[in-house]
């Protein structure tokens, strides 16, 4: 199963969104959105994951995996 950062990027690209659009939706800087995708930020808040799922119109389960 792909890592969360890879799935975030895949979903963003499939949705035709830019990093800036995602960042503005989340209320963070573009650099922060990029760090979510690069895996630099490992512990993404649950609320952020839910917001991403809403933005990409997909299930939160796509963003979670067993430890």
C-alpha angles and dihedrals in degrees: 000000000000120000117257093252091056092049092050091054093044091052093045092052092045089052091050092237127147124225088250092055091050092047093050091049091051094042094239135114120274089245090059092052088050091051090053088056096043092051092241088124105055103173104058113184117252090237090056091051090050091049091050091050090052093047092049093040094233139121120278086229088075087067100048131071134173115271 
